[in-house]
Amino acid sequence: MRSINNAVFLICITTLIVCCDSPTPKSKKETTSQEAPKGMVLIPEGSFMMGSSDSQARPDESPVHEVKVDGFWIDQTEVTNAQFAAFVEATGYVTTAEKPVDWEEMKKQLPPDTPKPHDSLLQASSLTFKTTNGPVDLNNYAAWWEWKPKASWQQPRGKGSSIEGKEDHPVVHVSWDDANAYAKWAGKRLPTEAEWEWAARGGLKDKKYPWGDEDINSGRVKANSWEGSFPYDNTNKDLFFYSAPVKSFEANGYGLYDMAGNVWEWCSDWYHYDYYKTLEGKTTSNPQGPDGSYDPYNPYIAQKIIRGGSFLCNDTYCSGYRVASKMKSSPDTGSQHTGFRCVKEL
């Protein structure tokens, strides 16, 4: 039975980690005359080449294609623990990680005849990071992730841990469903993938990172990422092993913080491995993403896009802090390195 449980655990790790009408465009004069909502920054309308074809790009980042985006407001920072706590206090909301896993729902996302795992793997829990004792196969995510009972946004490292003193850190262990619920409560929504990338670029054209093309490990510290040999040796040049308080690093050209590193950020779009191919050779205005999700490596799992990289990203296996980089995860899953920020219509 233990071997069966381990098999299911590996399936879960692999699948969950590896991972309307458009508004009428408004003039720049109109958009800049509005008073900014608290904590939000105006992103102007514009067009850009979305995606990447450089040596670090993954297949789902290409082909590069032109996108036009209307102006919008976006949170200057990732949603913090304090902000999420206000939402929970006002609504009584219970996050996905704080609820036991519904096996009947979960097995719909797994290969037929997958045996039910032990009840210990179905209790309220979330994915937490653990360092390894040395080099490991970087395709084996289970080497550095574990399901930690009671891990949640309030106890990010499991039972007994706390967010006390970390009110200004980004909230983590939030699923897409949790992030979407917060956004609706706040009168906002999650950004589309196109909006997110346009904002992350900060007004720079065809650059690799929010700050330009300089390598993340060169010069000044630019973001909260993994420095050293992942996942066993972090030199902590950026001074943070896990998440950092928002605004700990320099903002991009639009005044946005942590568009690279710190925590991955949920987007509204479904993930489809070859969606960009449907946009090749044309200009698309305000793309909303594919109608559904498909990943040939995880065909049973519907997944949403996450952007921006996290404190665990390192060039040896992730490079998620590139503006075109993306990963994906099932919408009912949270983890220790995933959070979000919101946008608002003009």
C-alpha positions as a LaTeX table, in Angstrom:
\begin{tabular}{lrrr}
\hline
Residue & $x$ (\AA) & $y$ (\AA) & $z$ (\AA) \\
\hline
Met1 & 0.00 & 0.00 & 0.00 \\
Arg2 & 2.88 & 2.36 & 0.75 \\
Ser3 & 4.22 & 1.95 & $-2.80$ \\
Ile4 & 0.77 & 2.77 & $-4.19$ \\
Asn5 & 0.58 & 5.86 & $-2.01$ \\
Asn6 & 4.00 & 6.94 & $-3.19$ \\
Ala7 & 2.94 & 6.49 & $-6.80$ \\
Val8 & $-0.11$ & 8.65 & $-6.30$ \\
Phe9 & 2.00 & 11.21 & $-4.47$ \\
Leu10 & 4.39 & 11.39 & $-7.42$ \\
Ile11 & 1.47 & 11.77 & $-9.83$ \\
Cys12 & 0.11 & 14.62 & $-7.73$ \\
Ile13 & 3.47 & 16.36 & $-7.49$ \\
Thr14 & 4.03 & 16.13 & $-11.24$ \\
Thr15 & 0.58 & 17.31 & $-12.22$ \\
Leu16 & 0.18 & 20.05 & $-9.66$ \\
Ile17 & 3.60 & 21.66 & $-9.78$ \\
Val18 & 4.78 & 21.36 & $-13.37$ \\
Cys19 & 3.25 & 24.02 & $-12.63$ \\
Cys20 & $-16.36$ & 38.15 & $-23.30$ \\
Asp21 & $-16.22$ & 41.15 & $-25.10$ \\
Ser22 & $-13.20$ & 43.40 & $-25.02$ \\
Pro23 & $-13.70$ & 46.85 & $-23.49$ \\
Thr24 & $-13.65$ & 49.81 & $-25.81$ \\
Pro25 & $-10.09$ & 51.20 & $-25.97$ \\
Lys26 & $-9.67$ & 54.54 & $-24.19$ \\
Ser27 & $-7.23$ & 57.27 & $-24.97$ \\
Lys28 & $-4.17$ & 57.84 & $-22.81$ \\
Lys29 & $-5.62$ & 61.21 & $-21.82$ \\
Glu30 & $-8.80$ & 59.55 & $-20.57$ \\
Thr31 & $-7.04$ & 56.80 & $-18.65$ \\
Thr32 & $-4.53$ & 59.00 & $-16.88$ \\
Ser33 & $-7.21$ & 61.43 & $-15.69$ \\
Gln34 & $-8.69$ & 58.85 & $-13.33$ \\
Glu35 & $-7.65$ & 58.66 & $-9.70$ \\
Ala36 & $-5.64$ & 55.52 & $-9.04$ \\
Pro37 & $-7.34$ & 52.91 & $-6.84$ \\
Lys38 & $-5.40$ & 52.43 & $-3.62$ \\
Gly39 & $-2.25$ & 50.41 & $-4.15$ \\
Met40 & $-2.70$ & 50.14 & $-7.91$ \\
Val41 & $-0.70$ & 51.43 & $-10.87$ \\
Leu42 & $-1.94$ & 52.47 & $-14.30$ \\
Ile43 & $-0.67$ & 50.36 & $-17.18$ \\
Pro44 & $-1.11$ & 52.16 & $-20.52$ \\
Glu45 & $-2.57$ & 50.56 & $-23.60$ \\
Gly46 & $-0.05$ & 49.34 & $-26.14$ \\
Ser47 & 1.23 & 46.49 & $-28.25$ \\
Phe48 & 4.21 & 44.18 & $-27.83$ \\
Met49 & 5.72 & 40.94 & $-29.07$ \\
Met50 & 4.59 & 38.28 & $-26.60$ \\
Gly51 & 6.55 & 35.12 & $-25.88$ \\
Ser52 & 10.17 & 34.18 & $-26.42$ \\
Ser53 & 12.41 & 32.20 & $-28.73$ \\
Asp54 & 15.70 & 32.58 & $-26.83$ \\
Ser55 & 17.84 & 29.68 & $-25.67$ \\
Gln56 & 16.08 & 29.38 & $-22.29$ \\
Ala57 & 12.55 & 29.50 & $-23.69$ \\
Arg58 & 10.34 & 26.45 & $-23.37$ \\
Pro59 & 8.24 & 25.25 & $-26.33$ \\
Asp60 & 5.03 & 26.78 & $-24.94$ \\
Glu61 & 6.60 & 30.27 & $-25.03$ \\
Ser62 & 6.66 & 30.33 & $-28.82$ \\
Pro63 & 5.98 & 31.37 & $-31.47$ \\
Val64 & 6.46 & 35.02 & $-30.61$ \\
His65 & 3.34 & 36.93 & $-31.68$ \\
Glu66 & 2.00 & 40.48 & $-31.55$ \\
Val67 & $-0.55$ & 41.39 & $-28.91$ \\
Lys68 & $-2.44$ & 44.62 & $-28.24$ \\
Val69 & $-3.64$ & 45.34 & $-24.71$ \\
Asp70 & $-6.03$ & 48.02 & $-23.46$ \\
Gly71 & $-5.02$ & 50.07 & $-20.44$ \\
Phe72 & $-5.81$ & 48.75 & $-16.95$ \\
Trp73 & $-4.97$ & 49.12 & $-13.28$ \\
Ile74 & $-2.78$ & 46.51 & $-11.60$ \\
Asp75 & $-1.74$ & 45.97 & $-7.99$ \\
Gln76 & 1.66 & 47.50 & $-7.35$ \\
Thr77 & 2.61 & 44.47 & $-5.26$ \\
Glu78 & 1.57 & 40.90 & $-4.78$ \\
Val79 & $-1.39$ & 40.53 & $-2.43$ \\
Thr80 & 0.01 & 40.42 & 1.10 \\
Asn81 & $-0.84$ & 38.34 & 4.14 \\
Ala82 & $-2.41$ & 41.40 & 5.74 \\
Gln83 & $-4.64$ & 42.04 & 2.73 \\
Phe84 & $-5.72$ & 38.42 & 2.50 \\
Ala85 & $-6.39$ & 38.32 & 6.25 \\
Ala86 & $-8.78$ & 41.27 & 5.83 \\
Phe87 & $-10.64$ & 39.30 & 3.16 \\
Val88 & $-10.91$ & 36.21 & 5.36 \\
Glu89 & $-12.05$ & 38.25 & 8.36 \\
Ala90 & $-14.73$ & 39.99 & 6.30 \\
Thr91 & $-16.07$ & 36.87 & 4.58 \\
Gly92 & $-15.15$ & 33.85 & 6.68 \\
Tyr93 & $-13.53$ & 32.35 & 3.60 \\
Val94 & $-11.76$ & 29.00 & 3.99 \\
Thr95 & $-8.97$ & 28.29 & 1.51 \\
Thr96 & $-8.50$ & 25.11 & $-0.48$ \\
Ala97 & $-5.48$ & 24.09 & 1.60 \\
Glu98 & $-7.54$ & 24.30 & 4.80 \\
Lys99 & $-10.05$ & 21.73 & 3.55 \\
Pro100 & $-9.61$ & 17.94 & 3.34 \\
Val101 & $-9.12$ & 16.63 & $-0.20$ \\
Asp102 & $-12.30$ & 15.35 & $-1.85$ \\
Trp103 & $-11.16$ & 12.03 & $-3.34$ \\
Glu104 & $-14.19$ & 11.75 & $-5.62$ \\
Glu105 & $-13.26$ & 15.06 & $-7.22$ \\
Met106 & $-9.53$ & 14.39 & $-7.25$ \\
Lys107 & $-9.77$ & 11.04 & $-9.03$ \\
Lys108 & $-11.51$ & 12.73 & $-11.96$ \\
Gln109 & $-8.15$ & 14.36 & $-12.69$ \\
Leu110 & $-6.12$ & 11.15 & $-12.47$ \\
Pro111 & $-5.70$ & 8.18 & $-14.83$ \\
Pro112 & $-8.54$ & 5.64 & $-14.67$ \\
Asp113 & $-8.26$ & 3.01 & $-11.94$ \\
Thr114 & $-5.82$ & 5.06 & $-9.85$ \\
Pro115 & $-6.16$ & 3.58 & $-6.35$ \\
Lys116 & $-7.30$ & 5.77 & $-3.49$ \\
Pro117 & $-4.31$ & 6.99 & $-1.46$ \\
His118 & $-4.06$ & 6.63 & 2.29 \\
Asp119 & $-6.27$ & 8.99 & 4.27 \\
Ser120 & $-3.14$ & 10.74 & 5.57 \\
Leu121 & $-2.60$ & 12.11 & 2.05 \\
Leu122 & $-6.16$ & 13.44 & 1.86 \\
Gln123 & $-6.17$ & 15.58 & 4.99 \\
Ala124 & $-5.99$ & 19.36 & 4.88 \\
Ser125 & $-2.48$ & 20.11 & 3.63 \\
Ser126 & $-0.44$ & 21.91 & 1.02 \\
Leu127 & 2.86 & 21.66 & $-0.82$ \\
Thr128 & 5.93 & 22.90 & 1.04 \\
Phe129 & 9.55 & 23.10 & $-0.03$ \\
Lys130 & 12.34 & 21.06 & 1.54 \\
Thr131 & 16.05 & 21.28 & 0.79 \\
Thr132 & 17.85 & 18.14 & $-0.31$ \\
Asn133 & 21.15 & 16.80 & 1.00 \\
Gly134 & 22.84 & 17.20 & $-2.35$ \\
Pro135 & 22.27 & 17.16 & $-6.11$ \\
Val136 & 19.11 & 15.43 & $-7.33$ \\
Asp137 & 17.38 & 14.71 & $-10.61$ \\
Leu138 & 15.75 & 18.06 & $-11.44$ \\
Asn139 & 12.93 & 16.25 & $-13.24$ \\
Asn140 & 11.92 & 14.65 & $-9.94$ \\
Tyr141 & 9.90 & 17.38 & $-8.24$ \\
Ala142 & 9.08 & 15.07 & $-5.34$ \\
Ala143 & 12.71 & 15.38 & $-4.24$ \\
Trp144 & 12.07 & 18.89 & $-2.92$ \\
Trp145 & 8.31 & 19.07 & $-2.44$ \\
Glu146 & 6.19 & 17.41 & 0.21 \\
Trp147 & 2.56 & 17.46 & 1.27 \\
Lys148 & 2.68 & 19.08 & 4.69 \\
Pro149 & $-0.36$ & 18.54 & 6.96 \\
Lys150 & $-1.95$ & 21.80 & 8.12 \\
Ala151 & 0.22 & 23.92 & 5.80 \\
Ser152 & $-1.85$ & 26.90 & 4.66 \\
Trp153 & $-1.64$ & 30.64 & 4.15 \\
Gln154 & $-1.68$ & 31.09 & 7.94 \\
Gln155 & 0.87 & 28.32 & 8.58 \\
Pro156 & 3.07 & 28.43 & 5.48 \\
Arg157 & 5.59 & 25.84 & 6.68 \\
Gly158 & 3.09 & 23.54 & 8.33 \\
Lys159 & 1.56 & 23.12 & 11.76 \\
Gly160 & 3.08 & 25.46 & 14.32 \\
Ser161 & 4.47 & 27.95 & 11.81 \\
Ser162 & 3.01 & 31.43 & 11.56 \\
Ile163 & 2.78 & 34.60 & 9.49 \\
Glu164 & 3.23 & 36.79 & 12.56 \\
Gly165 & 5.69 & 39.51 & 11.62 \\
Lys166 & 5.22 & 38.67 & 7.95 \\
Glu167 & 2.11 & 40.69 & 7.29 \\
Asp168 & 3.86 & 42.43 & 4.39 \\
His169 & 4.96 & 39.19 & 2.72 \\
Pro170 & 2.94 & 37.86 & $-0.22$ \\
Val171 & 0.22 & 35.43 & 0.77 \\
Val172 & 1.02 & 31.87 & $-0.34$ \\
His173 & $-0.68$ & 28.47 & $-0.31$ \\
Val174 & $-3.56$ & 30.04 & $-2.22$ \\
Ser175 & $-5.16$ & 28.14 & $-5.08$ \\
Trp176 & $-6.46$ & 29.82 & $-8.23$ \\
Asp177 & $-9.93$ & 29.42 & $-6.74$ \\
Asp178 & $-8.80$ & 31.26 & $-3.60$ \\
Ala179 & $-7.15$ & 34.05 & $-5.59$ \\
Asn180 & $-10.22$ & 34.45 & $-7.79$ \\
Ala181 & $-12.48$ & 34.65 & $-4.73$ \\
Tyr182 & $-10.31$ & 37.39 & $-3.23$ \\
Ala183 & $-10.26$ & 39.33 & $-6.50$ \\
Lys184 & $-14.05$ & 39.30 & $-6.76$ \\
Trp185 & $-14.40$ & 40.44 & $-3.15$ \\
Ala186 & $-11.98$ & 43.31 & $-3.82$ \\
Gly187 & $-13.88$ & 44.40 & $-6.95$ \\
Lys188 & $-11.02$ & 43.30 & $-9.16$ \\
Arg189 & $-10.05$ & 40.25 & $-11.21$ \\
Leu190 & $-6.99$ & 38.17 & $-12.02$ \\
Pro191 & $-4.87$ & 39.43 & $-14.93$ \\
Thr192 & $-4.84$ & 37.73 & $-18.28$ \\
Glu193 & $-1.50$ & 36.27 & $-19.25$ \\
Ala194 & $-1.10$ & 39.00 & $-21.88$ \\
Glu195 & $-1.85$ & 41.77 & $-19.37$ \\
Trp196 & 0.61 & 40.26 & $-16.94$ \\
Glu197 & 3.46 & 40.06 & $-19.45$ \\
Trp198 & 2.78 & 43.57 & $-20.80$ \\
Ala199 & 2.91 & 44.93 & $-17.24$ \\
Ala200 & 6.01 & 42.91 & $-16.34$ \\
Arg201 & 7.94 & 44.32 & $-19.28$ \\
Gly202 & 7.60 & 47.76 & $-17.70$ \\
Gly203 & 7.71 & 49.67 & $-20.97$ \\
Leu204 & 10.89 & 47.97 & $-22.18$ \\
Lys205 & 10.90 & 46.51 & $-25.69$ \\
Asp206 & 12.00 & 42.94 & $-26.39$ \\
Lys207 & 13.93 & 42.55 & $-23.13$ \\
Lys208 & 14.45 & 39.30 & $-21.24$ \\
Tyr209 & 13.72 & 40.50 & $-17.71$ \\
Pro210 & 11.66 & 43.30 & $-16.12$ \\
Trp211 & 14.92 & 45.25 & $-15.62$ \\
Gly212 & 16.41 & 44.63 & $-19.10$ \\
Asp213 & 18.86 & 42.00 & $-20.35$ \\
Glu214 & 21.46 & 41.90 & $-17.58$ \\
Asp215 & 21.74 & 38.42 & $-16.09$ \\
Ile216 & 19.93 & 38.04 & $-12.76$ \\
Asn217 & 23.17 & 37.04 & $-11.02$ \\
Ser218 & 25.19 & 40.00 & $-12.34$ \\
Gly219 & 25.50 & 43.36 & $-10.61$ \\
Arg220 & 23.01 & 44.45 & $-7.97$ \\
Val221 & 20.49 & 42.03 & $-6.48$ \\
Lys222 & 17.40 & 42.34 & $-8.63$ \\
Ala223 & 14.89 & 39.82 & $-7.31$ \\
Asn224 & 14.21 & 37.15 & $-4.71$ \\
Ser225 & 15.39 & 33.93 & $-6.35$ \\
Trp226 & 17.47 & 30.85 & $-5.55$ \\
Glu227 & 21.18 & 31.71 & $-5.65$ \\
Gly228 & 23.56 & 28.80 & $-5.63$ \\
Ser229 & 22.95 & 25.15 & $-6.45$ \\
Phe230 & 19.27 & 24.18 & $-6.44$ \\
Pro231 & 17.75 & 22.60 & $-4.38$ \\
Tyr232 & 20.41 & 22.05 & $-1.74$ \\
Asp233 & 22.63 & 25.14 & $-1.46$ \\
Asn234 & 21.23 & 28.68 & $-1.39$ \\
Thr235 & 23.88 & 31.37 & $-0.88$ \\
Asn236 & 21.16 & 33.88 & 0.09 \\
Lys237 & 22.79 & 36.79 & $-1.70$ \\
Asp238 & 19.34 & 38.42 & $-1.75$ \\
Leu239 & 19.05 & 37.86 & 2.05 \\
Phe240 & 15.86 & 35.78 & 1.79 \\
Phe241 & 15.52 & 31.99 & 1.86 \\
Tyr242 & 11.74 & 31.95 & 1.45 \\
Ser243 & 9.46 & 34.86 & 0.51 \\
Ala244 & 10.52 & 38.48 & 0.96 \\
Pro245 & 8.43 & 41.45 & 2.05 \\
Val246 & 6.88 & 43.12 & $-0.97$ \\
Lys247 & 8.85 & 46.14 & $-2.25$ \\
Ser248 & 12.15 & 44.61 & $-1.11$ \\
Phe249 & 13.64 & 45.05 & $-4.59$ \\
Glu250 & 13.63 & 47.78 & $-7.20$ \\
Ala251 & 10.40 & 48.29 & $-9.16$ \\
Asn252 & 10.19 & 47.93 & $-12.93$ \\
Gly253 & 9.56 & 50.80 & $-15.33$ \\
Tyr254 & 5.85 & 50.92 & $-14.50$ \\
Gly255 & 6.51 & 51.02 & $-10.75$ \\
Leu256 & 5.58 & 47.37 & $-10.13$ \\
Tyr257 & 7.38 & 45.25 & $-7.57$ \\
Asp258 & 8.31 & 41.56 & $-7.72$ \\
Met259 & 7.26 & 40.92 & $-11.30$ \\
Ala260 & 10.27 & 38.61 & $-11.20$ \\
Gly261 & 10.83 & 36.20 & $-8.33$ \\
Asn262 & 9.38 & 36.11 & $-4.80$ \\
Val263 & 6.24 & 34.09 & $-5.65$ \\
Trp264 & 4.56 & 32.82 & $-8.79$ \\
Glu265 & 1.37 & 34.70 & $-9.66$ \\
Trp266 & $-1.90$ & 33.24 & $-10.89$ \\
Cys267 & $-3.34$ & 34.46 & $-14.20$ \\
Ser268 & $-6.90$ & 34.03 & $-15.43$ \\
Asp269 & $-5.98$ & 31.97 & $-18.52$ \\
Trp270 & $-6.23$ & 28.25 & $-18.96$ \\
Tyr271 & $-2.99$ & 26.56 & $-19.97$ \\
His272 & $-2.81$ & 24.95 & $-23.41$ \\
Tyr273 & 0.60 & 23.79 & $-24.57$ \\
Asp274 & 0.28 & 25.07 & $-28.16$ \\
Tyr275 & $-2.07$ & 28.04 & $-27.71$ \\
Tyr276 & 0.50 & 30.50 & $-29.06$ \\
Lys277 & 0.51 & 28.65 & $-32.38$ \\
Thr278 & $-3.09$ & 29.75 & $-32.92$ \\
Leu279 & $-1.98$ & 33.39 & $-32.65$ \\
Glu280 & 1.01 & 33.16 & $-34.98$ \\
Gly281 & 1.28 & 35.67 & $-37.81$ \\
Lys282 & $-1.46$ & 37.99 & $-36.63$ \\
Thr283 & $-2.12$ & 40.75 & $-34.13$ \\
Thr284 & $-4.51$ & 39.79 & $-31.33$ \\
Ser285 & $-6.28$ & 42.36 & $-29.16$ \\
Asn286 & $-6.80$ & 41.57 & $-25.47$ \\
Pro287 & $-6.43$ & 37.78 & $-25.74$ \\
Gln288 & $-8.28$ & 35.89 & $-23.03$ \\
Gly289 & $-6.44$ & 32.60 & $-23.46$ \\
Pro290 & $-7.68$ & 29.25 & $-24.78$ \\
Asp291 & $-11.19$ & 27.96 & $-24.16$ \\
Gly292 & $-9.86$ & 25.01 & $-22.20$ \\
Ser293 & $-6.72$ & 23.40 & $-20.83$ \\
Tyr294 & $-4.55$ & 20.70 & $-22.33$ \\
Asp295 & $-1.08$ & 19.52 & $-21.43$ \\
Pro296 & 0.13 & 16.36 & $-23.22$ \\
Tyr297 & 2.34 & 15.56 & $-20.24$ \\
Asn298 & $-0.63$ & 15.74 & $-17.84$ \\
Pro299 & $-3.70$ & 15.10 & $-19.99$ \\
Tyr300 & $-6.05$ & 14.47 & $-17.07$ \\
Ile301 & $-5.35$ & 17.76 & $-15.31$ \\
Ala302 & $-6.94$ & 21.12 & $-16.17$ \\
Gln303 & $-4.38$ & 23.81 & $-15.37$ \\
Lys304 & $-4.17$ & 27.59 & $-15.06$ \\
Ile305 & $-1.15$ & 29.71 & $-15.94$ \\
Ile306 & 1.21 & 31.12 & $-13.32$ \\
Arg307 & 3.78 & 33.80 & $-14.09$ \\
Gly308 & 6.82 & 35.57 & $-12.67$ \\
Gly309 & 8.88 & 32.88 & $-11.00$ \\
Ser310 & 9.56 & 32.55 & $-7.29$ \\
Phe311 & 12.20 & 32.44 & $-4.58$ \\
Leu312 & 12.95 & 28.91 & $-5.78$ \\
Cys313 & 13.74 & 29.81 & $-9.38$ \\
Asn314 & 17.25 & 29.25 & $-10.63$ \\
Asp315 & 18.71 & 29.17 & $-14.15$ \\
Thr316 & 19.62 & 25.51 & $-13.80$ \\
Tyr317 & 16.01 & 24.35 & $-13.97$ \\
Cys318 & 13.44 & 27.16 & $-13.94$ \\
Ser319 & 14.40 & 30.73 & $-14.98$ \\
Gly320 & 10.81 & 31.72 & $-14.20$ \\
Tyr321 & 11.84 & 35.33 & $-13.67$ \\
Arg322 & 12.09 & 35.88 & $-17.44$ \\
Val323 & 9.14 & 38.03 & $-18.56$ \\
Ala324 & 8.00 & 35.43 & $-21.11$ \\
Ser325 & 8.36 & 32.42 & $-18.82$ \\
Lys326 & 5.28 & 30.55 & $-17.67$ \\
Met327 & 4.37 & 27.50 & $-15.65$ \\
Lys328 & 1.02 & 25.95 & $-14.81$ \\
Ser329 & $-0.87$ & 24.34 & $-11.97$ \\
Ser330 & $-4.31$ & 22.96 & $-11.29$ \\
Pro331 & $-6.72$ & 25.67 & $-10.06$ \\
Asp332 & $-7.48$ & 23.76 & $-6.86$ \\
Thr333 & $-3.86$ & 23.62 & $-5.72$ \\
Gly334 & $-1.74$ & 26.01 & $-3.69$ \\
Ser335 & 1.90 & 25.85 & $-2.68$ \\
Gln336 & 4.52 & 27.65 & $-0.63$ \\
His337 & 5.76 & 29.68 & $-3.59$ \\
Thr338 & 2.51 & 30.70 & $-5.32$ \\
Gly339 & 0.54 & 33.90 & $-4.75$ \\
Phe340 & $-1.14$ & 36.50 & $-6.96$ \\
Arg341 & $-1.92$ & 40.13 & $-7.71$ \\
Cys342 & $-5.08$ & 41.65 & $-9.19$ \\
Val343 & $-6.09$ & 44.00 & $-11.97$ \\
Lys344 & $-9.03$ & 46.34 & $-12.41$ \\
Glu345 & $-10.78$ & 47.71 & $-15.49$ \\
Leu346 & $-10.42$ & 51.40 & $-16.30$ \\
\hline
\end{tabular}
